[in-house]
Amino acid sequence: MQPKNDKKIIRARAFFDWANSAYNLVITSTIFPAYYVAITANAANGDRVTFFGHSFINTALSNYALAAAYLIMVLLLPILTSIADYRGNKKVFMRFFTWLGALACCGLFIFDKSNLEFGIICFALAAIGYSGGFVFYNSYLPEIATLDMQDNVSAKGFTYGYIGSVILQIVCLVFVLMPKTFHLTAGGAAQLSFLLVGLWWIAFAHIPFSVLPKGSPNAEPRHNNIIKGGFIELGHVWNKVKAMPLLKRFLPAFFFYSMGVQTIMLVAAGFGAKVLHMETSGLIEIILIIQLVAIGGATLMSRLSGIYGNVRVLAGVVVIWIGACIAAYFTTTVFQFYGLAIVVGLIMGGIQSLSRSTYSKYLPQDIPDSASFFSFYDVTEKLAIVGGMASFAFIEELTGSMRNSALALCVFFIIGLVLLFSLQAQDKKLNKNSEFSGS
C-alpha cells in the first residue's frame, strides 16, 4: 500500500485542482456567462432564446443546462464508481472526464449566436467532465493523507486551484481587454479564452495522472450487472452511513446549504452581467477578487476548524451566506457588488474545503471502497446543484427577476444551518476524543 502523507503525491493531487479550476473560473464564472448574455440579449423579446424549438429566458436556459448536466452525473456516478472500486482504476475515469470536459471547452471556440444548441451542449458536457473527474479526485483524500492531515491537504488543493485559475484568467483578461492588439474581435477574444481553458486543463492534468496511484481494487465478488450493481453499491453505502451518527447528521445539512452555495457560485457572473449590466472586464475583476480572497479563506477556515471544530465553523460560514443572499437582493451598484464579492470569496473556498474534509474525517479510514463513499458525497452535492439551479431558473422565469431567485436561496441555507446545529453536540464529542463512528 502507498504510504500516506507523501509530499510528491499530495502536490501532484493538488495540480488536478490547478488544471480544472480554470474551467470553473472562465467558463462558469466570468467570460462565458458575459459572452453568452451578450450574444443572446434581446430586450424586445425579454431576452428569450429558442432551444430546439422551445423558448426560454436566456439565463434560465443556461441554468437548466447545468442542472441537466449534474442530473446526468447523479445517474452515472454510482455505476462508474462501482466499477472503479471493483477494478481499482479510478484514475482511468479521472482521465476520461478530464478529456471530455477539456474537449467540450475547445468546442466552445466556435460557439456563437448562430449555433446556440451546439454551444449549450458543449457547455453542459464541460460541466459533466468537470464534475465527473472530481468524484474520483476526492476519493484519493483518505487514501493519500492521514486523518490529521486531511483538512490541510484539502485546503492545499483548493489553494492550487485558485492560483492556477487566476493565472489563466489574467492571460484571458489580456485578450478580452485588448482584442485589437491581437487582431481579434471582442467575441473572438472570448472564444479564444474557451480554447485556452481546454488546452490548459488537458496539459496540467497530466501531472496528477503521472503520479497518483491508480487505486486499490476491492476484491469482493460482484453478483450483479454493472448498472444495477452501481446503485446497489450506493444503497450499501447509505446503509453504512445510517450506522454512522456523525455522517448521518452531516449529509442532510451539507445537502441543503450546498443548494445555496453551488447555485450562487454558478449564477454570480450571470447576475452581474444581466442585472447590473457589467462589462466582461468588470466581471473578470470581481471574480479575480473572489479567487484571491478565497485562497486566504480556505486556509483561514482550516485553521479555525482546528480551534473551534469543523461544524461550528461551518455554521458560522452558513450564517454569512444567508447575509450574502439578502445583500444580493438589495445590490444595485457595481461598487456594492464588489463588496459582496469580497465576502463571498472569503467564505466560498472555506466552505467547500471544510465540507470535503469534514466528510472525509467522518468516514472509516483505510476503507477499500473510498470511491463509492465519495460517489455518495458527490451524488449528494450534485443533487443539491440540480435542485438549486432548477429552483433559481424556475423562480426567474416565474417572476422575471434574478433578485427574487437569489433571495429564495436563503431558505436552503436556513435549513442547512438548523441541521448543523443538531450536529453541534456530536462535533464537540468528536473534538474531545477523536473517535469516529464506524472507524
C-alpha positions in Angstrom: 0.0 0.0 0.0 1.2 3.5 -0.9 2.5 5.4 2.3 0.3 8.3 3.3 1.3 12.0 3.5 3.8 11.7 0.7 4.6 15.3 -0.3 5.1 14.5 -4.0 1.7 12.7 -4.3 -0.1 15.4 -2.3 1.4 18.1 -4.5 0.5 16.2 -7.7 -3.1 15.7 -6.5 -3.3 19.5 -5.9 -2.4 20.1 -9.6 -5.7 18.4 -10.6 -7.4 21.4 -8.9 -4.9 23.7 -10.7 -5.8 22.1 -14.1 -9.6 22.1 -14.0 -10.3 25.2 -11.9 -9.6 27.3 -15.0 -12.8 25.8 -16.3 -14.7 26.8 -13.2 -13.4 30.4 -13.4 -13.5 31.2 -17.1 -16.5 29.1 -18.2 -18.9 29.1 -15.3 -17.8 32.3 -13.5 -16.6 35.1 -15.9 -16.1 35.1 -19.6 -18.6 32.5 -20.8 -21.6 34.0 -18.9 -20.8 37.5 -20.1 -20.3 36.3 -23.7 -23.5 34.2 -23.5 -25.6 37.1 -22.2 -24.1 39.5 -24.8 -24.9 37.3 -27.8 -28.4 36.2 -26.6 -29.6 39.5 -25.1 -32.7 40.9 -26.8 -34.8 43.4 -24.9 -37.5 43.3 -27.5 -38.5 39.7 -26.6 -37.5 39.7 -23.0 -34.1 38.1 -23.5 -35.8 34.9 -24.7 -34.0 32.3 -26.9 -35.1 29.3 -28.8 -33.5 25.9 -27.9 -34.6 23.0 -30.2 -38.0 24.8 -30.7 -38.6 25.7 -27.1 -38.5 29.3 -25.7 -36.6 30.1 -22.6 -35.2 33.2 -20.8 -31.5 33.1 -21.9 -30.0 32.8 -18.4 -32.7 30.4 -17.3 -31.7 28.1 -20.2 -28.1 28.0 -19.2 -29.0 27.3 -15.6 -31.3 24.5 -16.8 -28.5 23.1 -18.9 -26.2 22.9 -15.8 -29.0 21.3 -13.8 -29.4 18.7 -16.5 -25.6 18.0 -16.7 -25.4 17.4 -13.0 -28.5 15.2 -13.0 -26.8 13.1 -15.7 -23.8 12.7 -13.3 -26.1 11.7 -10.5 -27.3 8.8 -12.6 -23.8 7.9 -13.9 -21.6 8.2 -10.9 -22.9 5.2 -8.9 -22.2 2.9 -11.9 -18.8 4.3 -12.6 -17.6 4.4 -9.0 -18.8 0.8 -8.5 -16.6 -0.2 -11.4 -13.7 1.9 -10.2 -13.8 0.3 -6.7 -14.0 -3.2 -8.1 -11.3 -2.8 -10.6 -9.2 -0.3 -8.8 -9.0 2.0 -11.8 -10.4 5.3 -10.7 -7.6 7.2 -12.4 -8.9 5.9 -15.7 -12.2 7.7 -15.1 -10.5 10.8 -13.9 -8.6 10.9 -17.3 -11.8 10.2 -19.3 -13.8 13.0 -17.7 -10.9 15.4 -18.0 -10.7 14.8 -21.7 -14.4 15.1 -22.1 -14.6 18.5 -20.3 -11.5 19.9 -21.9 -12.6 19.0 -25.5 -16.0 20.5 -24.8 -14.3 23.7 -23.8 -12.3 23.6 -27.0 -15.6 23.1 -28.8 -16.9 26.4 -27.4 -14.2 28.1 -29.6 -16.7 28.0 -32.5 -19.8 28.9 -30.4 -21.8 32.0 -31.5 -25.4 33.0 -31.7 -25.9 31.1 -35.0 -25.3 27.7 -33.3 -27.0 28.1 -29.8 -27.8 24.4 -29.4 -24.2 23.4 -30.1 -22.9 25.9 -27.6 -25.3 24.8 -24.8 -24.5 21.2 -25.4 -20.8 21.9 -25.1 -21.4 24.0 -22.0 -23.3 21.0 -20.4 -20.6 18.5 -21.5 -17.9 20.6 -20.0 -19.8 20.6 -16.7 -20.1 16.8 -16.9 -16.4 16.5 -17.4 -15.6 18.8 -14.6 -17.9 17.3 -12.0 -17.2 13.7 -13.1 -13.5 14.0 -12.6 -13.9 15.4 -9.1 -15.6 12.4 -7.5 -12.6 10.2 -8.3 -10.2 13.0 -7.3 -12.0 13.5 -4.0 -11.8 9.7 -3.2 -8.0 10.0 -3.1 -8.1 12.1 0.0 -8.3 9.3 2.7 -6.0 7.1 0.5 -3.1 9.6 0.5 -3.5 11.5 3.7 -3.8 10.6 7.4 -6.8 11.9 9.4 -4.9 14.8 11.0 -3.6 16.0 7.6 -6.9 15.8 5.6 -8.0 19.4 6.3 -4.6 20.7 5.2 -4.5 18.5 2.1 -8.0 19.5 1.0 -7.2 23.2 1.5 -3.9 22.8 -0.5 -5.9 21.5 -3.5 -8.3 24.5 -3.3 -5.3 26.9 -3.0 -3.6 25.4 -6.1 -6.9 25.6 -7.9 -7.4 29.3 -7.1 -3.8 30.2 -8.1 -3.8 28.2 -11.3 -7.1 29.6 -12.4 -6.2 33.1 -11.7 -3.0 32.8 -13.8 -5.0 31.7 -16.8 -7.7 34.2 -16.1 -5.2 37.0 -16.3 -4.0 35.7 -19.6 -7.5 35.6 -20.9 -8.2 39.1 -19.5 -5.4 40.5 -21.7 -7.1 39.1 -24.8 -10.5 40.4 -23.7 -9.4 43.9 -22.8 -7.1 44.4 -25.8 -8.6 42.2 -28.6 -7.5 44.6 -31.4 -3.9 44.2 -30.3 -4.1 40.5 -31.2 -6.3 41.2 -34.3 -9.4 39.7 -32.6 -12.9 40.9 -32.2 -14.4 41.1 -28.7 -16.3 37.8 -29.4 -13.2 36.2 -30.8 -11.2 37.0 -27.7 -13.8 35.2 -25.6 -13.8 32.2 -27.9 -10.0 32.1 -27.7 -10.3 32.0 -23.9 -12.5 28.9 -24.1 -9.9 27.2 -26.3 -7.1 28.1 -23.8 -9.1 26.6 -20.9 -9.4 23.3 -22.7 -5.7 23.1 -23.5 -4.7 24.2 -20.0 -7.0 21.6 -18.5 -5.5 18.8 -20.5 -1.9 19.9 -20.1 -1.7 20.2 -16.3 -3.9 17.2 -15.6 -1.1 15.0 -16.8 0.9 15.9 -13.6 -1.5 14.0 -11.3 -2.2 11.3 -13.9 1.5 10.5 -13.9 2.0 10.5 -10.1 -1.2 9.4 -8.4 -1.7 5.7 -7.7 -4.3 4.1 -9.9 -6.4 2.9 -6.9 -6.7 -0.3 -5.0 -9.2 -2.9 -6.2 -11.9 -4.2 -4.0 -11.6 -8.0 -4.2 -15.2 -8.7 -3.1 -17.0 -10.6 -5.9 -19.9 -9.0 -7.8 -23.0 -10.9 -8.5 -25.0 -8.1 -10.2 -24.6 -6.5 -13.6 -22.7 -3.2 -13.8 -25.7 -0.8 -14.0 -27.7 -2.5 -11.2 -24.6 -3.1 -9.2 -23.7 0.6 -9.1 -27.0 1.6 -7.5 -26.9 -1.4 -5.2 -23.4 -0.3 -4.1 -24.8 3.2 -3.4 -27.5 1.6 -1.3 -24.9 -0.3 0.6 -23.0 2.9 1.3 -26.3 4.5 2.5 -26.8 1.6 4.9 -23.3 2.1 6.2 -23.9 5.8 6.5 -27.0 5.2 8.6 -24.8 3.4 11.1 -22.5 6.4 11.4 -24.3 9.0 13.6 -22.0 11.9 12.6 -22.1 11.3 8.9 -25.9 10.7 9.0 -26.4 14.1 10.6 -23.8 15.9 8.4 -25.0 14.9 5.0 -28.5 16.4 5.1 -27.0 19.7 6.4 -24.4 19.6 3.6 -27.2 18.9 1.0 -29.2 22.0 1.9 -26.5 24.5 2.3 -24.8 23.2 -0.9 -28.0 24.0 -2.8 -27.3 27.7 -2.0 -23.5 27.7 -2.2 -23.2 25.9 -5.5 -26.0 27.9 -7.1 -24.5 31.2 -6.1 -21.1 30.2 -7.5 -22.7 29.2 -10.8 -25.0 32.2 -11.3 -23.0 35.1 -9.9 -21.5 36.2 -13.2 -24.8 36.0 -15.0 -26.3 38.1 -12.2 -23.7 40.7 -12.6 -23.9 40.8 -16.4 -27.7 40.8 -16.6 -28.9 42.6 -13.5 -26.1 45.1 -13.1 -25.2 45.3 -16.8 -21.5 44.8 -16.0 -18.9 44.6 -18.8 -16.8 41.4 -19.2 -13.7 43.2 -17.8 -15.6 44.2 -14.7 -16.8 40.7 -14.1 -13.3 39.3 -14.5 -12.0 41.8 -12.0 -14.7 40.8 -9.4 -14.1 37.1 -9.9 -10.3 37.6 -9.6 -11.0 39.3 -6.3 -13.1 36.4 -5.2 -10.5 33.9 -6.2 -7.6 35.7 -4.4 -9.7 36.2 -1.2 -10.8 32.6 -1.4 -7.1 31.4 -1.2 -6.9 33.0 2.2 -10.5 31.9 3.1 -9.7 28.2 2.6 -6.6 28.5 4.7 -8.3 30.5 7.4 -11.2 28.0 7.7 -8.8 25.2 8.0 -7.1 26.9 10.9 -10.3 28.0 12.6 -11.6 24.4 12.4 -8.6 23.3 14.4 -9.6 25.8 17.2 -13.4 25.7 17.2 -14.2 22.4 15.4 -15.4 21.9 11.8 -19.2 22.1 12.5 -19.1 25.3 14.5 -17.0 27.0 11.8 -19.4 25.7 9.0 -22.4 27.0 10.9 -20.8 30.4 11.2 -20.0 30.5 7.5 -23.6 29.5 6.6 -24.9 32.5 8.6 -22.6 34.7 6.5 -24.0 33.1 3.3 -27.6 34.0 4.4 -26.5 37.6 4.7 -24.9 37.4 1.3 -28.2 36.3 -0.3 -30.1 39.1 1.3 -27.4 41.6 0.3 -27.6 40.4 -3.3 -31.3 41.1 -3.4 -30.6 44.8 -2.5 -27.5 45.2 -4.6 -27.9 48.0 -7.2 -24.5 49.3 -7.9 -21.2 47.8 -9.1 -19.4 49.1 -6.0 -21.8 47.1 -3.8 -21.3 44.1 -5.9 -17.5 44.4 -5.4 -18.0 44.5 -1.6 -20.3 41.4 -1.8 -17.6 39.7 -3.9 -15.0 40.1 -1.2 -17.4 38.5 1.4 -18.3 35.6 -1.0 -14.7 35.0 -1.8 -13.8 34.7 1.9 -16.5 32.1 2.6 -16.6 30.3 -0.8 -13.2 28.4 -0.6 -13.6 27.8 3.1 -17.0 26.1 3.0 -16.0 23.9 0.1 -12.7 22.8 1.5 -14.0 22.3 5.0 -17.1 20.4 3.9 -15.0 17.9 1.9 -12.5 17.3 4.7 -15.3 17.0 7.3 -16.9 14.3 5.3 -13.6 12.5 4.9 -12.9 12.7 8.6 -16.3 11.2 9.4 -15.5 8.2 7.2 -13.9 5.0 8.4 -10.2 5.3 7.5 -8.4 2.9 5.1 -11.6 1.7 3.5 -11.2 -0.2 0.2 -14.3 1.3 -1.4 -13.5 5.0 -0.9 -14.6 5.9 -4.4 -18.1 4.6 -3.6 -18.3 6.7 -0.4 -17.1 9.8 -2.2 -19.6 9.0 -5.0 -22.3 9.2 -2.3 -20.9 12.6 -1.3 -20.8 13.8 -4.9 -24.2 12.5 -5.7 -25.5 14.5 -2.6 -23.7 17.6 -3.9 -24.9 17.2 -7.4 -28.5 16.6 -6.4 -28.1 19.9 -4.4 -26.9 21.6 -7.6 -29.8 20.2 -9.6 -32.3 21.4 -7.1 -30.7 24.8 -6.5 -30.1 25.6 -10.2 -33.6 24.4 -11.3 -35.2 26.4 -8.4 -33.2 29.5 -9.4 -34.1 29.2 -13.1 -37.8 28.5 -12.3 -38.2 31.4 -10.0 -36.5 33.7 -12.5 -38.9 32.6 -15.2 -41.9 32.8 -12.8 -41.1 36.3 -11.5 -38.9 37.7 -14.3 -36.2 38.7 -11.8 -32.9 37.0 -10.7 -33.1 39.1 -7.5 -36.0 37.0 -6.3 -34.2 33.8 -7.1 -31.2 35.0 -5.0 -33.4 35.8 -2.1 -35.1 32.5 -2.2 -31.8 30.7 -1.7 -31.9 31.9 1.9 -34.4 29.1 2.6 -31.9 26.4 1.8 -29.2 28.0 3.9 -31.5 28.3 6.9 -32.5 24.6 6.7 -28.8 23.7 6.5 -28.0 25.9 9.5 -30.7 24.3 11.6 -29.3 20.8 10.7 -25.8 21.9 11.5 -26.9 23.0 15.0 -28.3 19.5 15.5 -24.8 18.1 14.9 -23.1 20.5 17.3 -23.1 18.2 20.3 -21.7 15.3 18.3 -18.9 17.5 16.9 -17.9 18.6 20.5 -17.6 14.9 21.4 -15.5 14.3 18.2 -13.0 17.0 19.1 -12.6 15.7 22.6 -11.7 12.1 21.8 -11.3 11.9 18.0 -13.3 8.7 17.9 -15.3 8.4 14.7 -18.3 6.2 14.5 -17.7 3.3 12.1 -14.0 3.6 12.2 
